[in-house]
Amino acid sequence: MKIRVGQGYDVHKLEAGKDFWLGGIKIPHTHGAVGHSDADVLIHVICDALLGAANLRDIGYHFSDKDPQYKGIDSKILLKEVCQLIADKGYRIGNVDSTICLQLPKVNPHIPTMKTCLAQVMGIEEEDLSIKATTTEKLGFVGREEGVSAYAVVLIYK
C-alpha cells in the first residue's frame, strides 16, 4: 500500500454583512469571510491538503481566482472535484484532521453538522474526519476578529 500525507493552510479576511460559510454550512454571524468563491476556509485547506498529498499542486492552480466561473462558487463543489482528482490517481482518503482558528462566532456547536456535510461530500465516514476549533486568545488578526484561518492534514492511500 502506498501512503501519502498532505497539509493545508489558508486565511480569509472577515467583513461585516457577508454570509459566513464554514465547513460547508452557513453559520449565523455579523461577519463573513471574503474571497473569490464562498470563502469557506475549512474546505479550502482540506482541498489543499488533499491536492498536496497527491502531488497535484494547490487549489489556486485548479480553481483560479482569476476565472469568473468560480466567482461565488460553493466550495463543496470544489471539494467534490478535488476528491475526484485524487480518485483518478488511484488514491482514497484515509483521514482528515483539521483546525479552525476563529475568535467569534463559537464553532464547536456547528462541528457535528460540518462533519456530516463534509464527510458526505468526500465520500468518507464521519469518524475519518476530525474538525477542531480554537481561538487565538485575542492575539493577532484572528484575535482581533479581522480574519479566520484554518489548518488541515490528510492521509491518502492506494
CORHU-V677502 format. One record per residue. N is the residue number from 1. RES is the residue in one small letter. PHI is phi in degrees with one decimal (999 if undefined). PSI is psi as a letter, one per 20 degrees, with the letter a starting at -180 (NA if undefined). OMEGA is omega in radians with two decimals (* if undefined). Layout:
# CORHU-V677502
{{N:RES:PHI:PSI:OMEGA} {N:RES:PHI:PSI:OMEGA}}
This chain:
# CORHU-V677502
{{1:m:999:p:3.08} {2:k:-98.3:p:-3.11} {3:i:-118.1:p:3.09} {4:r:-136.1:q:3.07} {5:v:-122.2:q:3.08} {6:g:-144.3:q:3.11} {7:q:-131.5:q:3.12} {8:g:-137.8:q:3.08} {9:y:-145.0:p:3.11} {10:d:-152.7:q:3.14} {11:v:-137.8:q:2.99} {12:h:-136.3:q:3.06} {13:k:-71.2:q:3.05} {14:l:-101.5:q:-3.10} {15:e:-139.1:p:-3.14} {16:a:-61.1:q:3.03} {17:g:84.8:i:3.13} {18:k:-90.0:q:3.00} {19:d:-69.1:q:-3.12} {20:f:-111.3:o:3.11} {21:w:-99.2:p:-3.11} {22:l:-149.4:p:-3.14} {23:g:64.3:k:3.09} {24:g:84.2:j:-3.14} {25:i:-125.6:q:3.08} {26:k:-88.7:p:-3.12} {27:i:-105.2:p:3.12} {28:p:-64.9:p:3.09} {29:h:-167.6:q:3.14} {30:t:-74.0:h:-3.10} {31:h:-123.6:q:3.07} {32:g:-134.5:r:-3.12} {33:a:-78.4:q:-3.13} {34:v:-102.1:p:3.09} {35:g:-174.8:r:3.14} {36:h:-70.3:g:3.08} {37:s:-89.6:b:3.06} {38:d:-79.0:i:3.04} {39:a:64.6:k:3.10} {40:d:-78.0:n:-3.02} {41:v:-62.6:h:-3.13} {42:l:-67.9:g:3.10} {43:i:-61.9:h:-3.11} {44:h:-61.9:g:-3.14} {45:v:-71.1:h:3.08} {46:i:-66.0:g:3.08} {47:c:-57.9:g:-3.13} {48:d:-61.7:g:3.13} {49:a:-64.6:g:3.12} {50:l:-64.1:g:3.13} {51:l:-62.6:g:3.13} {52:g:-62.9:g:3.14} {53:a:-61.1:h:-3.13} {54:a:-90.3:j:-3.11} {55:n:58.0:l:-3.12} {56:l:-115.6:k:3.12} {57:r:70.3:c:-3.05} {58:d:-140.7:r:-3.05} {59:i:-62.3:h:3.13} {60:g:-65.4:h:3.10} {61:y:-67.9:g:-3.08} {62:h:-85.6:h:-3.05} {63:f:-135.2:m:-3.02} {64:s:-60.3:p:3.07} {65:d:-76.1:j:3.04} {66:k:-93.4:i:-3.09} {67:d:-91.4:o:-3.08} {68:p:-62.5:h:-3.13} {69:q:-67.2:i:3.14} {70:y:-99.6:j:3.13} {71:k:-63.2:o:3.10} {72:g:73.5:j:-3.06} {73:i:-64.2:q:3.04} {74:d:-68.1:p:-3.09} {75:s:-63.7:i:3.06} {76:k:-61.9:h:3.09} {77:i:-65.2:g:3.11} {78:l:-64.5:g:3.13} {79:l:-61.6:g:3.12} {80:k:-60.3:g:3.12} {81:e:-65.6:h:3.10} {82:v:-63.4:g:3.11} {83:c:-60.5:h:3.09} {84:q:-67.7:h:3.11} {85:l:-60.4:g:-3.13} {86:i:-73.3:h:3.08} {87:a:-64.8:h:3.11} {88:d:-62.3:h:3.07} {89:k:-89.9:j:3.08} {90:g:88.4:j:-3.11} {91:y:-97.6:q:3.00} {92:r:-123.4:q:3.12} {93:i:-82.3:p:3.04} {94:g:-85.2:g:3.06} {95:n:-161.3:r:3.11} {96:v:-128.9:p:3.06} {97:d:-124.2:p:-3.05} {98:s:-134.6:q:3.09} {99:t:-136.7:p:3.06} {100:i:-103.0:p:3.09} {101:c:-109.8:o:-3.03} {102:l:-157.3:p:3.12} {103:q:-74.4:g:3.11} {104:l:-144.0:q:0.03} {105:p:-77.7:r:3.07} {106:k:-67.7:p:-3.03} {107:v:-93.4:h:-3.02} {108:n:-49.1:g:3.14} {109:p:-63.8:h:-3.07} {110:h:-95.8:i:-3.04} {111:i:-60.2:g:3.12} {112:p:-57.9:g:3.13} {113:t:-67.8:g:3.08} {114:m:-59.7:g:-3.12} {115:k:-60.4:g:3.13} {116:t:-60.8:g:-3.12} {117:c:-61.7:g:-3.03} {118:l:-71.5:h:3.09} {119:a:-61.2:h:3.12} {120:q:-64.4:g:3.14} {121:v:-61.3:g:-3.09} {122:m:-83.4:i:-3.13} {123:g:69.9:k:3.12} {124:i:-123.7:r:3.06} {125:e:-76.6:q:3.11} {126:e:-59.1:h:-3.14} {127:e:-67.2:i:3.12} {128:d:-94.9:j:-3.14} {129:l:-126.7:o:3.08} {130:s:-107.6:p:3.04} {131:i:-124.2:p:3.11} {132:k:-118.2:q:3.11} {133:a:-135.5:q:3.09} {134:t:-147.3:q:2.97} {135:t:-99.4:r:3.01} {136:t:-114.1:k:3.10} {137:e:53.1:k:3.11} {138:k:66.7:j:3.10} {139:l:-99.4:q:3.04} {140:g:70.0:a:-3.08} {141:f:-65.0:h:3.08} {142:v:-68.3:g:-3.13} {143:g:-62.9:h:3.09} {144:r:-82.9:j:3.13} {145:e:63.1:k:3.09} {146:e:-91.5:i:-3.09} {147:g:-163.5:r:3.11} {148:v:-130.5:q:3.05} {149:s:-132.4:r:3.12} {150:a:-152.9:q:3.12} {151:y:-129.9:q:3.04} {152:a:-148.4:q:2.98} {153:v:-127.3:p:3.13} {154:v:-129.2:q:2.98} {155:l:-120.0:p:3.04} {156:i:-123.2:q:-3.11} {157:y:-149.8:q:3.01} {158:k:-114.8:NA:*}}
